Amino acid sequence: SPSVIAGLKADWQVEYERWQRRDLSARRYVYIWADGVYLQARMEDHSECMLVLIVTTPEVKKELIGFQVGVRESAQSWRELLIDLRQRGLRIAPQLAIGDGALGFWKALDEAFPGTRHQRCWCHKVSNVLDKVA
């Protein structure tokens, strides 16, 4: 029923806001994966870009560390997400970042975590090459 859905949504919103504010000062991540996922859920003319960051701990556990709706995959949108991580206490830069060819992420990463090395995602790279060949 609509009232049950509204109640669940309110509960999830509180949980999401708590997750978005969690302290990251005691956390250390080795790898960080970044990608923009385009969603067109409501049959609109344009699709929203969800910026997603997944990390790996030294114990080889993956975690979703952040996501937010961005303006395409612009440097400004990625910068806002990465700066939010720093403001919540993430001080130790990940050793390696993996992402696609979107330049906005790499520019923002160099500003937020200048010591993190870059690696192009092989899945994206192969997909892009096959798209041009086929």
N, CA, C and O atoms as a Tinker XYZ file with bonds, in Angstrom:
   536  protein
     1  N      0.846000   -1.183000    0.000000    73     2
     2  CA     0.000000    0.000000    0.000000    64     1     3
     3  C      0.897000    1.255000    0.000000    63     2     4     5
     4  O      2.059000    1.183000    0.398000    81     3
     5  N      0.372000    2.369000   -0.433000    73     3     6
     6  CA     1.162000    3.610000   -0.459000    64     5     7
     7  C      1.691000    4.024000    0.908000    63     6     8     9
     8  O      2.795000    4.560000    1.001000    81     7
     9  N      0.926000    3.785000    1.971000    73     7    10
    10  CA     1.401000    4.185000    3.302000    64     9    11
    11  C      2.581000    3.320000    3.753000    63    10    12    13
    12  O      3.494000    3.824000    4.407000    81    11
    13  N      2.576000    2.041000    3.418000    73    11    14
    14  CA     3.691000    1.157000    3.769000    64    13    15
    15  C      4.940000    1.575000    2.996000    63    14    16    17
    16  O      6.036000    1.630000    3.555000    81    15
    17  N      4.767000    1.866000    1.721000    73    15    18
    18  CA     5.905000    2.304000    0.896000    64    17    19
    19  C      6.474000    3.617000    1.433000    63    18    20    21
    20  O      7.692000    3.776000    1.522000    81    19
    21  N      5.611000    4.544000    1.786000    73    19    22
    22  CA     6.068000    5.829000    2.332000    64    21    23
    23  C      6.838000    5.617000    3.633000    63    22    24    25
    24  O      7.859000    6.265000    3.859000    81    23
    25  N      6.359000    4.718000    4.486000    73    23    26
    26  CA     7.056000    4.426000    5.740000    64    25    27
    27  C      8.417000    3.803000    5.512000    63    26    28    29
    28  O      9.390000    4.188000    6.160000    81    27
    29  N      8.502000    2.838000    4.592000    73    27    30
    30  CA     9.784000    2.217000    4.254000    64    29    31
    31  C     10.753000    3.244000    3.690000    63    30    32    33
    32  O     11.934000    3.259000    4.038000    81    31
    33  N     10.245000    4.093000    2.824000    73    31    34
    34  CA    11.099000    5.124000    2.223000    64    33    35
    35  C     11.651000    6.063000    3.291000    63    34    36    37
    36  O     12.825000    6.431000    3.237000    81    35
    37  N     10.841000    6.450000    4.244000    73    35    38
    38  CA    11.296000    7.325000    5.332000    64    37    39
    39  C     12.373000    6.633000    6.168000    63    38    40    41
    40  O     13.375000    7.251000    6.527000    81    39
    41  N     12.168000    5.359000    6.474000    73    39    42
    42  CA    13.174000    4.600000    7.232000    64    41    43
    43  C     14.480000    4.503000    6.460000    63    42    44    45
    44  O     15.555000    4.700000    7.026000    81    43
    45  N     14.391000    4.202000    5.169000    73    43    46
    46  CA    15.591000    4.080000    4.336000    64    45    47
    47  C     16.327000    5.411000    4.213000    63    46    48    49
    48  O     17.556000    5.448000    4.154000    81    47
    49  N     15.571000    6.495000    4.175000    73    47    50
    50  CA    16.186000    7.815000    4.061000    64    49    51
    51  C     17.022000    8.122000    5.308000    63    50    52    53
    52  O     18.125000    8.656000    5.196000    81    51
    53  N     16.508000    7.793000    6.478000    73    51    54
    54  CA    17.245000    8.003000    7.724000    64    53    55
    55  C     18.516000    7.142000    7.733000    63    54    56    57
    56  O     19.591000    7.614000    8.101000    81    55
    57  N     18.380000    5.884000    7.326000    73    55    58
    58  CA    19.534000    4.990000    7.279000    64    57    59
    59  C     20.578000    5.482000    6.271000    63    58    60    61
    60  O     21.776000    5.440000    6.548000    81    59
    61  N     20.126000    5.945000    5.111000    73    59    62
    62  CA    21.036000    6.467000    4.091000    64    61    63
    63  C     21.783000    7.700000    4.593000    63    62    64    65
    64  O     22.992000    7.815000    4.388000    81    63
    65  N     21.082000    8.615000    5.243000    73    63    66
    66  CA    21.725000    9.826000    5.762000    64    65    67
    67  C     22.764000    9.486000    6.828000    63    66    68    69
    68  O     23.820000   10.117000    6.874000    81    67
    69  N     22.490000    8.514000    7.675000    73    67    70
    70  CA    23.459000    8.072000    8.685000    64    69    71
    71  C     24.683000    7.462000    7.988000    63    70    72    73
    72  O     25.817000    7.724000    8.388000    81    71
    73  N     24.461000    6.660000    6.960000    73    71    74
    74  CA    25.551000    6.043000    6.190000    64    73    75
    75  C     26.400000    7.122000    5.517000    63    74    76    77
    76  O     27.625000    7.009000    5.482000    81    75
    77  N     25.772000    8.150000    4.989000    73    75    78
    78  CA    26.481000    9.238000    4.311000    64    77    79
    79  C     27.342000   10.070000    5.276000    63    78    80    81
    80  O     28.292000   10.722000    4.842000    81    79
    81  N     27.026000   10.054000    6.555000    73    79    82
    82  CA    27.768000   10.850000    7.550000    64    81    83
    83  C     28.762000   10.020000    8.352000    63    82    84    85
    84  O     29.427000   10.564000    9.233000    81    83
    85  N     28.887000    8.734000    8.081000    73    83    86
    86  CA    29.733000    7.871000    8.917000    64    85    87
    87  C     31.190000    8.333000    8.889000    63    86    88    89
    88  O     31.684000    8.850000    7.887000    81    87
    89  N     31.846000    8.131000   10.005000    73    87    90
    90  CA    33.239000    8.543000   10.179000    64    89    91
    91  C     34.165000    7.564000    9.456000    63    90    92    93
    92  O     34.051000    6.350000    9.626000    81    91
    93  N     35.075000    8.098000    8.654000    73    91    94
    94  CA    36.013000    7.266000    7.901000    64    93    95
    95  C     37.452000    7.416000    8.399000    63    94    96    97
    96  O     38.380000    6.924000    7.757000    81    95
    97  N     37.645000    8.087000    9.527000    73    95    98
    98  CA    39.004000    8.408000    9.981000    64    97    99
    99  C     39.827000    7.169000   10.347000    63    98   100   101
   100  O     41.054000    7.211000   10.265000    81    99
   101  N     39.198000    6.096000   10.739000    73    99   102
   102  CA    39.948000    4.886000   11.111000    64   101   103
   103  C     40.050000    3.907000    9.944000    63   102   104   105
   104  O     40.509000    2.779000   10.119000    81   103
   105  N     39.628000    4.329000    8.770000    73   103   106
   106  CA    39.580000    3.430000    7.623000    64   105   107
   107  C     40.816000    3.585000    6.740000    63   106   108   109
   108  O     41.393000    4.668000    6.642000    81   107
   109  N     41.205000    2.503000    6.112000    73   107   110
   110  CA    42.293000    2.516000    5.139000    64   109   111
   111  C     41.863000    1.648000    3.966000    63   110   112   113
   112  O     41.379000    0.530000    4.144000    81   111
   113  N     42.046000    2.181000    2.773000    73   111   114
   114  CA    41.648000    1.457000    1.573000    64   113   115
   115  C     42.833000    1.349000    0.624000    63   114   116   117
   116  O     43.607000    2.292000    0.462000    81   115
   117  N     42.960000    0.192000    0.006000    73   115   118
   118  CA    44.075000   -0.064000   -0.891000    64   117   119
   119  C     43.716000    0.346000   -2.317000    63   118   120   121
   120  O     44.478000    1.048000   -2.981000    81   119
   121  N     42.548000   -0.100000   -2.780000    73   119   122
   122  CA    42.096000    0.186000   -4.143000    64   121   123
   123  C     40.777000    0.935000   -4.098000    63   122   124   125
   124  O     39.987000    0.780000   -3.167000    81   123
   125  N     40.554000    1.753000   -5.124000    73   123   126
   126  CA    39.278000    2.434000   -5.277000    64   125   127
   127  C     38.857000    2.347000   -6.737000    63   126   128   129
   128  O     39.614000    2.701000   -7.641000    81   127
   129  N     37.645000    1.872000   -6.947000    73   127   130
   130  CA    37.073000    1.800000   -8.292000    64   129   131
   131  C     36.045000    2.906000   -8.423000    63   130   132   133
   132  O     35.272000    3.167000   -7.501000    81   131
   133  N     36.043000    3.556000   -9.581000    73   131   134
   134  CA    35.101000    4.637000   -9.824000    64   133   135
   135  C     34.401000    4.424000  -11.157000    63   134   136   137
   136  O     35.022000    4.025000  -12.142000    81   135
   137  N     33.116000    4.693000  -11.175000    73   135   138
   138  CA    32.382000    4.629000  -12.427000    64   137   139
   139  C     31.125000    5.481000  -12.310000    63   138   140   141
   140  O     30.566000    5.660000  -11.228000    81   139
   141  N     30.710000    5.987000  -13.433000    73   139   142
   142  CA    29.449000    6.700000  -13.541000    64   141   143
   143  C     28.432000    5.775000  -14.185000    63   142   144   145
   144  O     28.662000    5.258000  -15.278000    81   143
   145  N     27.313000    5.565000  -13.514000    73   143   146
   146  CA    26.265000    4.690000  -14.020000    64   145   147
   147  C     25.085000    5.570000  -14.400000    63   146   148   149
   148  O     24.558000    6.321000  -13.579000    81   147
   149  N     24.683000    5.462000  -15.651000    73   147   150
   150  CA    23.592000    6.298000  -16.144000    64   149   151
   151  C     22.262000    5.586000  -15.966000    63   150   152   153
   152  O     22.074000    4.465000  -16.438000    81   151
   153  N     21.342000    6.252000  -15.280000    73   151   154
   154  CA    20.034000    5.685000  -14.964000    64   153   155
   155  C     18.942000    6.477000  -15.673000    63   154   156   157
   156  O     18.935000    7.708000  -15.651000    81   155
   157  N     18.041000    5.769000  -16.288000    73   155   158
   158  CA    16.894000    6.419000  -16.910000    64   157   159
   159  C     15.647000    5.695000  -16.432000    63   158   160   161
   160  O     14.979000    4.996000  -17.193000    81   159
   161  N     15.356000    5.878000  -15.175000    73   159   162
   162  CA    14.316000    5.088000  -14.517000    64   161   163
   163  C     12.901000    5.597000  -14.778000    63   162   164   165
   164  O     11.951000    4.817000  -14.712000    81   163
   165  N     12.744000    6.851000  -15.065000    73   163   166
   166  CA    11.392000    7.419000  -15.164000    64   165   167
   167  C     10.999000    7.785000  -16.587000    63   166   168   169
   168  O     10.097000    8.597000  -16.794000    81   167
   169  N     11.660000    7.200000  -17.557000    73   167   170
   170  CA    11.334000    7.440000  -18.964000    64   169   171
   171  C     11.536000    8.905000  -19.365000    63   170   172   173
   172  O     10.860000    9.399000  -20.267000    81   171
   173  N     12.469000    9.601000  -18.695000    73   171   174
   174  CA    12.754000   10.982000  -19.026000    64   173   175
   175  C     13.606000   11.047000  -20.293000    63   174   176   177
   176  O     14.140000   10.038000  -20.755000    81   175
   177  N     13.719000   12.253000  -20.842000    73   175   178
   178  CA    14.539000   12.452000  -22.037000    64   177   179
   179  C     16.018000   12.310000  -21.726000    63   178   180   181
   180  O     16.794000   11.909000  -22.593000    81   179
   181  N     16.419000   12.631000  -20.509000    73   179   182
   182  CA    17.829000   12.544000  -20.124000    64   181   183
   183  C     17.978000   11.523000  -18.999000    63   182   184   185
   184  O     17.018000   11.205000  -18.298000    81   183
   185  N     19.179000   11.025000  -18.845000    73   183   186
   186  CA    19.425000   10.064000  -17.773000    64   185   187
   187  C     20.315000   10.705000  -16.713000    63   186   188   189
   188  O     21.181000   11.524000  -17.020000    81   187
   189  N     20.087000   10.320000  -15.477000    73   187   190
   190  CA    20.897000   10.791000  -14.362000    64   189   191
   191  C     22.175000    9.973000  -14.309000    63   190   192   193
   192  O     22.177000    8.795000  -14.669000    81   191
   193  N     23.255000   10.586000  -13.866000    73   191   194
   194  CA    24.514000    9.870000  -13.718000    64   193   195
   195  C     24.775000    9.646000  -12.229000    63   194   196   197
   196  O     24.939000   10.600000  -11.468000    81   195
   197  N     24.810000    8.386000  -11.826000    73   195   198
   198  CA    25.123000    8.036000  -10.449000    64   197   199
   199  C     26.618000    7.748000  -10.379000    63   198   200   201
   200  O     27.107000    6.806000  -11.003000    81   199
   201  N     27.335000    8.563000   -9.619000    73   199   202
   202  CA    28.766000    8.362000   -9.423000    64   201   203
   203  C     28.949000    7.356000   -8.293000    63   202   204   205
   204  O     28.413000    7.535000   -7.199000    81   203
   205  N     29.702000    6.308000   -8.563000    73   203   206
   206  CA    29.832000    5.200000   -7.614000    64   205   207
   207  C     31.308000    4.970000   -7.299000    63   206   208   209
   208  O     32.141000    4.921000   -8.203000    81   207
   209  N     31.626000    4.828000   -6.011000    73   207   210
   210  CA    32.983000    4.506000   -5.557000    64   209   211
   211  C     32.936000    3.237000   -4.710000    63   210   212   213
   212  O     32.212000    3.159000   -3.718000    81   211
   213  N     33.723000    2.245000   -5.125000    73   211   214
   214  CA    33.858000    0.994000   -4.389000    64   213   215
   215  C     35.328000    0.855000   -4.018000    63   214   216   217
   216  O     36.206000    1.136000   -4.833000    81   215
   217  N     35.595000    0.426000   -2.800000    73   215   218
   218  CA    36.974000    0.317000   -2.313000    64   217   219
   219  C     37.256000   -1.090000   -1.822000    63   218   220   221
   220  O     36.344000   -1.881000   -1.579000    81   219
   221  N     38.540000   -1.382000   -1.681000    73   219   222
   222  CA    38.988000   -2.643000   -1.090000    64   221   223
   223  C     39.875000   -2.336000    0.103000    63   222   224   225
   224  O     40.761000   -1.484000    0.028000    81   223
   225  N     39.636000   -3.029000    1.195000    73   223   226
   226  CA    40.428000   -2.863000    2.411000    64   225   227
   227  C     41.704000   -3.704000    2.297000    63   226   228   229
   228  O     41.801000   -4.547000    1.405000    81   227
   229  N     42.679000   -3.490000    3.180000    73   227   230
   230  CA    43.869000   -4.354000    3.184000    64   229   231
   231  C     43.527000   -5.829000    3.429000    63   230   232   233
   232  O     44.304000   -6.713000    3.070000    81   231
   233  N     42.368000   -6.094000    4.037000    73   231   234
   234  CA    41.927000   -7.476000    4.275000    64   233   235
   235  C     41.166000   -8.041000    3.079000    63   234   236   237
   236  O     40.575000   -9.117000    3.167000    81   235
   237  N     41.180000   -7.327000    1.981000    73   235   238
   238  CA    40.547000   -7.718000    0.709000    64   237   239
   239  C     39.024000   -7.827000    0.841000    63   238   240   241
   240  O     38.408000   -8.756000    0.320000    81   239
   241  N     38.440000   -6.872000    1.536000    73   239   242
   242  CA    36.990000   -6.786000    1.629000    64   241   243
   243  C     36.544000   -5.572000    0.825000    63   242   244   245
   244  O     37.084000   -4.479000    0.995000    81   243
   245  N     35.556000   -5.761000   -0.051000    73   243   246
   246  CA    35.026000   -4.658000   -0.845000    64   245   247
   247  C     33.943000   -3.932000   -0.065000    63   246   248   249
   248  O     33.163000   -4.542000    0.666000    81   247
   249  N     33.913000   -2.612000   -0.237000    73   247   250
   250  CA    32.895000   -1.782000    0.408000    64   249   251
   251  C     32.440000   -0.714000   -0.564000    63   250   252   253
   252  O     33.239000   -0.163000   -1.321000    81   251
   253  N     31.164000   -0.431000   -0.536000    73   251   254
   254  CA    30.645000    0.739000   -1.219000    64   253   255
   255  C     30.926000    1.911000   -0.297000    63   254   256   257
   256  O     30.413000    1.970000    0.821000    81   255
   257  N     31.744000    2.847000   -0.769000    73   255   258
   258  CA    32.138000    3.943000    0.122000    64   257   259
   259  C     31.364000    5.223000   -0.158000    63   258   260   261
   260  O     31.176000    6.044000    0.740000    81   259
   261  N     30.921000    5.396000   -1.383000    73   259   262
   262  CA    30.185000    6.613000   -1.689000    64   261   263
   263  C     29.482000    6.546000   -3.025000    63   262   264   265
   264  O     29.928000    5.871000   -3.952000    81   263
   265  N     28.378000    7.257000   -3.106000    73   263   266
   266  CA    27.689000    7.437000   -4.377000    64   265   267
   267  C     26.823000    8.680000   -4.276000    63   266   268   269
   268  O     26.337000    9.040000   -3.203000    81   267
   269  N     26.647000    9.316000   -5.404000    73   267   270
   270  CA    25.782000   10.488000   -5.466000    64   269   271
   271  C     25.440000   10.765000   -6.918000    63   270   272   273
   272  O     26.160000   10.352000   -7.827000    81   271
   273  N     24.346000   11.460000   -7.126000    73   271   274
   274  CA    23.978000   11.868000   -8.468000    64   273   275
   275  C     24.899000   13.007000   -8.870000    63   274   276   277
   276  O     25.108000   13.949000   -8.106000    81   275
   277  N     25.445000   12.914000  -10.069000    73   275   278
   278  CA    26.366000   13.939000  -10.550000    64   277   279
   279  C     25.923000   14.510000  -11.881000    63   278   280   281
   280  O     25.018000   13.987000  -12.530000    81   279
   281  N     26.575000   15.588000  -12.277000    73   279   282
   282  CA    26.359000   16.177000  -13.597000    64   281   283
   283  C     27.284000   15.432000  -14.539000    63   282   284   285
   284  O     28.482000   15.705000  -14.609000    81   283
   285  N     26.700000   14.480000  -15.265000    73   283   286
   286  CA    27.478000   13.578000  -16.112000    64   285   287
   287  C     28.625000   13.024000  -15.266000    63   286   288   289
   288  O     28.401000   12.645000  -14.116000    81   287
   289  N     29.822000   12.966000  -15.791000    73   287   290
   290  CA    30.972000   12.516000  -14.996000    64   289   291
   291  C     31.982000   13.660000  -14.935000    63   290   292   293
   292  O     33.168000   13.474000  -15.207000    81   291
   293  N     31.497000   14.830000  -14.579000    73   291   294
   294  CA    32.347000   16.023000  -14.566000    64   293   295
   295  C     33.346000   15.980000  -13.415000    63   294   296   297
   296  O     33.132000   15.318000  -12.399000    81   295
   297  N     34.439000   16.704000  -13.609000    73   295   298
   298  CA    35.448000   16.806000  -12.551000    64   297   299
   299  C     34.832000   17.403000  -11.288000    63   298   300   301
   300  O     35.159000   16.981000  -10.179000    81   299
   301  N     33.949000   18.377000  -11.451000    73   299   302
   302  CA    33.331000   19.026000  -10.288000    64   301   303
   303  C     32.488000   18.029000   -9.479000    63   302   304   305
   304  O     32.540000   18.027000   -8.249000    81   303
   305  N     31.721000   17.194000  -10.165000    73   303   306
   306  CA    30.888000   16.212000   -9.454000    64   305   307
   307  C     31.751000   15.182000   -8.732000    63   306   308   309
   308  O     31.480000   14.853000   -7.577000    81   307
   309  N     32.782000   14.670000   -9.392000    73   307   310
   310  CA    33.689000   13.723000   -8.742000    64   309   311
   311  C     34.423000   14.389000   -7.588000    63   310   312   313
   312  O     34.617000   13.776000   -6.538000    81   311
   313  N     34.831000   15.641000   -7.775000    73   311   314
   314  CA    35.532000   16.375000   -6.723000    64   313   315
   315  C     34.663000   16.471000   -5.473000    63   314   316   317
   316  O     35.151000   16.253000   -4.364000    81   315
   317  N     33.390000   16.792000   -5.638000    73   315   318
   318  CA    32.482000   16.910000   -4.499000    64   317   319
   319  C     32.402000   15.594000   -3.721000    63   318   320   321
   320  O     32.410000   15.592000   -2.490000    81   319
   321  N     32.326000   14.481000   -4.443000    73   319   322
   322  CA    32.244000   13.179000   -3.785000    64   321   323
   323  C     33.549000   12.831000   -3.066000    63   322   324   325
   324  O     33.521000   12.350000   -1.933000    81   323
   325  N     34.679000   13.067000   -3.710000    73   323   326
   326  CA    35.971000   12.764000   -3.086000    64   325   327
   327  C     36.269000   13.688000   -1.904000    63   326   328   329
   328  O     36.811000   13.245000   -0.891000    81   327
   329  N     35.922000   14.950000   -2.029000    73   327   330
   330  CA    36.132000   15.898000   -0.912000    64   329   331
   331  C     35.249000   15.510000    0.270000    63   330   332   333
   332  O     35.656000   15.656000    1.422000    81   331
   333  N     34.044000   15.018000   -0.009000    73   331   334
   334  CA    33.174000   14.553000    1.073000    64   333   335
   335  C     33.840000   13.424000    1.851000    63   334   336   337
   336  O     33.746000   13.378000    3.078000    81   335
   337  N     34.507000   12.521000    1.156000    73   335   338
   338  CA    35.218000   11.430000    1.835000    64   337   339
   339  C     36.317000   11.979000    2.732000    63   338   340   341
   340  O     36.503000   11.512000    3.856000    81   339
   341  N     37.037000   12.966000    2.236000    73   339   342
   342  CA    38.106000   13.577000    3.044000    64   341   343
   343  C     37.529000   14.285000    4.260000    63   342   344   345
   344  O     38.086000   14.192000    5.353000    81   343
   345  N     36.427000   14.987000    4.083000    73   343   346
   346  CA    35.802000   15.705000    5.201000    64   345   347
   347  C     35.284000   14.747000    6.268000    63   346   348   349
   348  O     35.184000   15.117000    7.437000    81   347
   349  N     34.953000   13.515000    5.872000    73   347   350
   350  CA    34.490000   12.528000    6.844000    64   349   351
   351  C     35.644000   11.758000    7.455000    63   350   352   353
   352  O     35.426000   10.810000    8.210000    81   351
   353  N     36.887000   12.157000    7.134000    73   351   354
   354  CA    38.031000   11.597000    7.840000    64   353   355
   355  C     38.965000   10.728000    7.036000    63   354   356   357
   356  O     39.984000   10.290000    7.571000    81   355
   357  N     38.671000   10.452000    5.773000    73   355   358
   358  CA    39.553000    9.596000    4.977000    64   357   359
   359  C     40.818000   10.377000    4.639000    63   358   360   361
   360  O     40.815000   11.217000    3.739000    81   359
   361  N     41.898000   10.094000    5.362000    73   359   362
   362  CA    43.155000   10.832000    5.197000    64   361   363
   363  C     44.207000   10.061000    4.419000    63   362   364   365
   364  O     45.027000   10.654000    3.719000    81   363
   365  N     44.185000    8.726000    4.542000    73   363   366
   366  CA    45.174000    7.908000    3.852000    64   365   367
   367  C     44.659000    7.633000    2.441000    63   366   368   369
   368  O     43.615000    7.006000    2.259000    81   367
   369  N     45.397000    8.104000    1.460000    73   367   370
   370  CA    44.984000    7.947000    0.068000    64   369   371
   371  C     45.052000    6.479000   -0.346000    63   370   372   373
   372  O     45.982000    5.770000    0.040000    81   371
   373  N     44.075000    6.017000   -1.129000    73   371   374
   374  CA    44.183000    4.663000   -1.681000    64   373   375
   375  C     45.442000    4.564000   -2.549000    63   374   376   377
   376  O     45.872000    5.556000   -3.138000    81   375
   377  N     46.027000    3.371000   -2.626000    73   375   378
   378  CA    47.249000    3.200000   -3.409000    64   377   379
   379  C     46.983000    3.261000   -4.904000    63   378   380   381
   380  O     47.807000    3.786000   -5.653000    81   379
   381  N     45.840000    2.730000   -5.354000    73   379   382
   382  CA    45.554000    2.622000   -6.782000    64   381   383
   383  C     44.084000    2.897000   -7.038000    63   382   384   385
   384  O     43.211000    2.403000   -6.323000    81   383
   385  N     43.819000    3.694000   -8.069000    73   383   386
   386  CA    42.450000    3.963000   -8.500000    64   385   387
   387  C     42.239000    3.338000   -9.872000    63   386   388   389
   388  O     43.102000    3.422000  -10.746000    81   387
   389  N     41.091000    2.716000  -10.048000    73   387   390
   390  CA    40.737000    2.090000  -11.310000    64   389   391
   391  C     39.475000    2.762000  -11.814000    63   390   392   393
   392  O     38.487000    2.887000  -11.091000    81   391
   393  N     39.524000    3.194000  -13.066000    73   391   394
   394  CA    38.368000    3.866000  -13.646000    64   393   395
   395  C     38.378000    3.775000  -15.152000    63   394   396   397
   396  O     39.322000    3.271000  -15.760000    81   395
   397  N     37.302000    4.277000  -15.745000    73   395   398
   398  CA    37.210000    4.259000  -17.203000    64   397   399
   399  C     37.960000    5.460000  -17.778000    63   398   400   401
   400  O     38.774000    6.076000  -17.091000    81   399
   401  N     37.689000    5.781000  -19.008000    73   399   402
   402  CA    38.409000    6.867000  -19.676000    64   401   403
   403  C     37.854000    8.251000  -19.408000    63   402   404   405
   404  O     38.363000    9.226000  -19.961000    81   403
   405  N     36.820000    8.372000  -18.573000    73   403   406
   406  CA    36.250000    9.682000  -18.284000    64   405   407
   407  C     37.272000   10.530000  -17.524000    63   406   408   409
   408  O     37.694000   10.167000  -16.426000    81   407
   409  N     37.658000   11.639000  -18.103000    73   407   410
   410  CA    38.753000   12.438000  -17.544000    64   409   411
   411  C     38.387000   13.181000  -16.271000    63   410   412   413
   412  O     39.275000   13.553000  -15.504000    81   411
   413  N     37.117000   13.406000  -16.030000    73   411   414
   414  CA    36.704000   14.145000  -14.843000    64   413   415
   415  C     37.145000   13.479000  -13.549000    63   414   416   417
   416  O     37.589000   14.157000  -12.622000    81   415
   417  N     37.026000   12.159000  -13.477000    73   415   418
   418  CA    37.428000   11.451000  -12.257000    64   417   419
   419  C     38.916000   11.609000  -12.002000    63   418   420   421
   420  O     39.324000   11.884000  -10.874000    81   419
   421  N     39.737000   11.437000  -13.038000    73   419   422
   422  CA    41.191000   11.497000  -12.852000    64   421   423
   423  C     41.631000   12.880000  -12.396000    63   422   424   425
   424  O     42.524000   13.006000  -11.558000    81   423
   425  N     41.014000   13.905000  -12.940000    73   423   426
   426  CA    41.357000   15.272000  -12.527000    64   425   427
   427  C     40.989000   15.500000  -11.059000    63   426   428   429
   428  O     41.783000   16.045000  -10.292000    81   427
   429  N     39.798000   15.085000  -10.681000    73   427   430
   430  CA    39.357000   15.262000   -9.294000    64   429   431
   431  C     40.192000   14.419000   -8.335000    63   430   432   433
   432  O     40.508000   14.868000   -7.233000    81   431
   433  N     40.549000   13.213000   -8.741000    73   431   434
   434  CA    41.370000   12.340000   -7.900000    64   433   435
   435  C     42.728000   12.969000   -7.624000    63   434   436   437
   436  O     43.208000   12.935000   -6.491000    81   435
   437  N     43.352000   13.544000   -8.651000    73   435   438
   438  CA    44.661000   14.177000   -8.475000    64   437   439
   439  C     44.600000   15.349000   -7.491000    63   438   440   441
   440  O     45.583000   15.639000   -6.809000    81   439
   441  N     43.467000   16.011000   -7.418000    73   439   442
   442  CA    43.301000   17.114000   -6.466000    64   441   443
   443  C     43.045000   16.594000   -5.052000    63   442   444   445
   444  O     43.600000   17.122000   -4.087000    81   443
   445  N     42.210000   15.566000   -4.925000    73   443   446
   446  CA    41.831000   15.074000   -3.592000    64   445   447
   447  C     42.874000   14.136000   -2.996000    63   446   448   449
   448  O     43.172000   14.215000   -1.805000    81   447
   449  N     43.426000   13.253000   -3.817000    73   447   450
   450  CA    44.404000   12.261000   -3.363000    64   449   451
   451  C     45.548000   12.212000   -4.373000    63   450   452   453
   452  O     45.622000   11.277000   -5.171000    81   451
   453  N     46.438000   13.199000   -4.351000    73   451   454
   454  CA    47.475000   13.299000   -5.385000    64   453   455
   455  C     48.446000   12.123000   -5.437000    63   454   456   457
   456  O     49.075000   11.920000   -6.475000    81   455
   457  N     48.599000   11.346000   -4.381000    73   455   458
   458  CA    49.549000   10.239000   -4.392000    64   457   459
   459  C     48.990000    8.941000   -4.957000    63   458   460   461
   460  O     49.729000    7.969000   -5.112000    81   459
   461  N     47.707000    8.910000   -5.266000    73   459   462
   462  CA    47.087000    7.683000   -5.754000    64   461   463
   463  C     47.430000    7.462000   -7.232000    63   462   464   465
   464  O     47.279000    8.355000   -8.065000    81   463
   465  N     47.894000    6.249000   -7.526000    73   463   466
   466  CA    48.228000    5.902000   -8.916000    64   465   467
   467  C     46.965000    5.602000   -9.706000    63   466   468   469
   468  O     45.937000    5.235000   -9.137000    81   467
   469  N     47.049000    5.761000  -11.033000    73   467   470
   470  CA    45.914000    5.552000  -11.933000    64   469   471
   471  C     46.066000    4.240000  -12.687000    63   470   472   473
   472  O     47.176000    3.841000  -13.039000    81   471
   473  N     44.946000    3.572000  -12.931000    73   471   474
   474  CA    44.936000    2.413000  -13.826000    64   473   475
   475  C     43.627000    2.411000  -14.595000    63   474   476   477
   476  O     42.554000    2.543000  -14.006000    81   475
   477  N     43.712000    2.265000  -15.885000    73   475   478
   478  CA    42.521000    2.201000  -16.731000    64   477   479
   479  C     41.851000    0.843000  -16.552000    63   478   480   481
   480  O     42.525000   -0.187000  -16.552000    81   479
   481  N     40.556000    0.836000  -16.401000    73   479   482
   482  CA    39.782000   -0.392000  -16.240000    64   481   483
   483  C     39.815000   -1.189000  -17.547000    63   482   484   485
   484  O     39.440000   -0.685000  -18.605000    81   483
   485  N     40.267000   -2.434000  -17.453000    73   483   486
   486  CA    40.392000   -3.274000  -18.644000    64   485   487
   487  C     39.031000   -3.600000  -19.250000    63   486   488   489
   488  O     38.918000   -3.682000  -20.473000    81   487
   489  N     38.017000   -3.784000  -18.450000    73   487   490
   490  CA    36.676000   -4.077000  -18.998000    64   489   491
   491  C     36.192000   -2.925000  -19.873000    63   490   492   493
   492  O     35.677000   -3.143000  -20.969000    81   491
   493  N     36.362000   -1.690000  -19.381000    73   491   494
   494  CA    35.964000   -0.522000  -20.170000    64   493   495
   495  C     36.821000   -0.401000  -21.431000    63   494   496   497
   496  O     36.313000   -0.109000  -22.513000    81   495
   497  N     38.101000   -0.623000  -21.280000    73   495   498
   498  CA    39.006000   -0.475000  -22.415000    64   497   499
   499  C     38.663000   -1.473000  -23.522000    63   498   500   501
   500  O     38.556000   -1.088000  -24.686000    81   499
   501  N     38.490000   -2.738000  -23.175000    73   499   502
   502  CA    38.149000   -3.758000  -24.166000    64   501   503
   503  C     36.795000   -3.464000  -24.793000    63   502   504   505
   504  O     36.625000   -3.602000  -26.005000    81   503
   505  N     35.843000   -3.064000  -23.983000    73   503   506
   506  CA    34.514000   -2.734000  -24.494000    64   505   507
   507  C     34.578000   -1.582000  -25.493000    63   506   508   509
   508  O     33.917000   -1.620000  -26.531000    81   507
   509  N     35.366000   -0.565000  -25.182000    73   507   510
   510  CA    35.501000    0.582000  -26.089000    64   509   511
   511  C     36.167000    0.174000  -27.405000    63   510   512   513
   512  O     35.754000    0.627000  -28.473000    81   511
   513  N     37.181000   -0.667000  -27.337000    73   511   514
   514  CA    37.852000   -1.127000  -28.549000    64   513   515
   515  C     36.900000   -1.971000  -29.391000    63   514   516   517
   516  O     36.811000   -1.768000  -30.602000    81   515
   517  N     36.188000   -2.911000  -28.776000    73   515   518
   518  CA    35.259000   -3.759000  -29.507000    64   517   519
   519  C     34.127000   -2.949000  -30.137000    63   518   520   521
   520  O     33.643000   -3.288000  -31.217000    81   519
   521  N     33.712000   -1.884000  -29.466000    73   519   522
   522  CA    32.666000   -1.021000  -29.996000    64   521   523
   523  C     33.109000   -0.364000  -31.311000    63   522   524   525
   524  O     32.294000   -0.174000  -32.214000    81   523
   525  N     34.381000   -0.022000  -31.415000    73   523   526
   526  CA    34.918000    0.610000  -32.628000    64   525   527
   527  C     35.165000   -0.399000  -33.743000    63   526   528   529
   528  O     35.078000   -0.053000  -34.922000    81   527
   529  N     35.473000   -1.647000  -33.380000    73   527   530
   530  CA    35.796000   -2.675000  -34.372000    64   529   531
   531  C     34.533000   -3.294000  -34.949000    63   530   532   533
   532  O     34.448000   -3.539000  -36.153000    81   531
   533  N     33.565000   -3.543000  -34.098000    73   531   534
   534  CA    32.345000   -4.263000  -34.532000    64   533   535
   535  C     31.399000   -3.406000  -35.346000    63   534   536
   536  O     30.346000   -3.882000  -35.770000    81   535
